[in-house]
Amino acid sequence: MSVLITQDFDHYVTAPEAVTVERYDEMLNVLPPQNWKRLGGFPGEFFQLCEFYAGDVTSYFVKLDDSRCFAFRDHAWLHPQQVREKIETVIDVADLLKWADNANR
């Protein structure tokens, strides 16, 4: 059996950290983005890098519609709801939704 299959890569998973819009754009353009999607029910988008960090762990980049950006590493193929839940741990969701509501008026 392959060592890669039997290893546990959870120790490579990180919490979301704020990054600049420039860093988000740089990573968006450095390689073709993988799974570039809107955040479900949440104003923003995310993508993951097509190069993996280790095993099935890759880097995710999130841009909220108010131009706040975040980066974190996690297992590949997170559902948009799971990405949203990770971001909700580091932002004021009520404030973001209020901002999005005002922007749509």
C-alpha positions, 0 to 999 in steps of 0.5 A, spaced: 500 500 500 502 506 498 505 511 504 501 517 501 494 513 501 496 511 509 498 518 511 494 523 515 495 530 512 490 533 517 496 537 520 497 541 514 490 544 514 490 551 517 485 556 519 483 562 514 487 568 515 486 575 511 490 576 505 490 582 500 486 583 494 493 583 490 495 576 493 488 573 491 489 576 484 496 573 484 494 566 486 488 566 481 493 568 475 499 564 477 496 557 475 489 555 472 484 555 478 481 549 480 473 549 483 472 556 482 465 557 485 461 562 488 460 561 496 453 558 496 448 563 500 454 568 501 456 574 498 463 572 495 467 566 491 473 562 492 477 557 488 483 552 490 490 551 487 491 546 482 497 544 485 496 540 492 500 542 498 501 535 501 497 529 499 490 531 498 491 538 501 491 544 497 490 552 498 484 555 498 483 563 496 476 566 498 474 573 496 468 576 499 464 581 495 466 587 500 473 585 498 476 582 504 480 576 502 482 570 506 487 564 504 487 557 508 489 550 506 484 544 507 483 537 504 481 538 496 474 538 494 470 541 500 463 543 498 462 551 498 458 550 504 464 547 508 468 553 505 463 558 508 463 555 514 470 556 515 470 563 513 464 564 518 469 562 524 473 569 522 468 574 520 462 577 523 457 574 518 451 579 520 456 585 518 457 582 511 450 580 510 448 587 512 454 590 507 451 585 501 444 587 502 446 595 502 450 594 496 444 591 492 440 596 493 
